[in-house]
Amino acid sequence: MSVEKVKRSFSLAQQRLEGTKDSYGKLIREIVNTGICTHCGACVATCDVLEWVDGKPKLVGKCTGCGVCYNQCPRTLTLESALIGDYITSYSARATNPDIKGQDGGVVTALIEFLLDKGFIDSAIVTMKDPKENWKPLPSIVHTKEELLKSSGSIYCHSQTLIALISAIKNGDSSIAFVGTPCNIDAVYKMTTSPTGLLNLFMRANIIRLGLFCMDSFDYRSLKLFMANHGIDINNVEKMTIQKGKFTFIEKDGKISEFPVHDLDIAKSSSCNYCIDLTSEKSDISIGSVGSPDGWSSVLIRTGLGNEIFNEAVKNGYIEVNEKGPSMKAILFLAKLKKVSLYTLKKRRTFVIRYVGEEGITEKKLVETAPKKEVVLEDTIAKLKAVKMSKPKLIDNDKIISITLTNVSGRSMEDVIVNISHVSEFFETASYNDKISVWYPFEELEFQIPRIENDQEYLVRVIDKESRVMTNKIDIQKLIPQQK
């Protein structure tokens, strides 16, 4: 009877986890290979095709990718509270004041406008653009609505807002709204709650923490250099946005330049490699764009104070709430990407290396010019079910082809070679190669291939130590119109 109960529980867990792609391979990559496995045996205890061998779980049957073993592990991040912290409720909202030209819904500006108008705060700590250097962050103290409106919009660089906060307190302000990214919010929280924190010891200031969602922050000088290297004058940029994995620069004349966010990794602050907080978990109210439609902000209410302020701002007409709340699935997905960065979950395999030198940002393409050799026609029709290839996409102004390969065999594959070749009239003219020592079940590998001039089609071949397991074709002439 007890065995039947376990089976029913396992079946229910499978149903609830359907479509999560949490597999044995993910467990090995994130937990076992990174050295954070607790050796508790929860994964093996709950899966019939796992055994405990030589101090770690080993697959002895076919993995179905059900995710049960992954979700029993004490080290995996699967609970909502572990990913985005505790919160009371969530909203999609936007400012009602048409003068607010903020990022997305302008909720942060609207909240501060409400607090200033009602006299609930003496000042607010925000970040403005430095009038001397466009887009350089300038931490500022604002006391009026006119000053506040000048601070609308996001600046994706570190801002030393704590200096402005202490200055405001020294000037006699006792109730202050503080706007910051997770790292700055953490600083205020520690200074307020720590036994040795200055805000806790003697300043006794009332700080309302308005936290921003933040995936990455960038060094101003490196960001400026990146833009210059891509023909973008920072003084002509009117707005910057980061959405759906794209960093977009919008210039005053309407010109739009768009780049994959990871293209700017060289400009990213080093501290961001260690940050695991997407949603400013220590704030009273967290605000970001993830999970809400264009023109709206996702809002997480975390404390009683935050709940009271937000509801009063809505009641007084400063903010309107969308009947449909934010997509928590989207927020949790992005939060997990950031949380597991410390586990080195996803190491991108790419054929492009970018680096900064004295002459600016340059690219080195790892492309081998292949001697002309005829492609065996049978290769183009060999499509076994062990590997699945995503639909190819063109990125970086159509200069790069992006594909994702997934091991759907249910078993680990060893010594796998991924070969991507450009083919012209049945001959290879360029070749790209990568080798994966172990490819776990349902693990995704992302490849970005720089296109060559006058390209026609590319052949993607996956070969393990035993045989060829997949061959697929990318037809450029079909891909370009499909993407447009």
Secondary structure, 3 states (H helix, E strand, C coil): CHHHHHHHHHHHHHHHCCCCCCCHHHHHHHHHCCCCCCCCCHHHHCCCCEEEECCEEEECCCCCCCCHHHHHCCCCCCCHHHHHCCCCEEEEEEECCCCCCCCCCCHHHHHHHHHHHCCCCCEEEEEEECCCCCCCEEEEEECCHHHHHCCCCCCCECCCHHHHHHHHHHCCCCEEEEEECHHHHHHHHHHHHCCCCHHHHHHCCEEEEEEECCCCCECHHHHHHHHHHCCCCHHHEEEEEEECCEEEEEECCCCEEEEEHHHHHHHECHHHHCCCCCCCCCCCEEEECCCCCCCCEEEEECCHHHHHHHHHHHHCCCEEECCCCCCHHHHHHHHHHHHHHHHCCCCCCCCEEEEEECCEEEEEECCEECCCCECCHHHHHCCCCCEEECCCEEECCCCEEEEEEEECCCCCEEEEEEEEEEEECCEEEEEEEEEEEEECCCCEEEEEEECCCCCCEEEEEEECCCCEEEEEEEEHHHHHHHHC
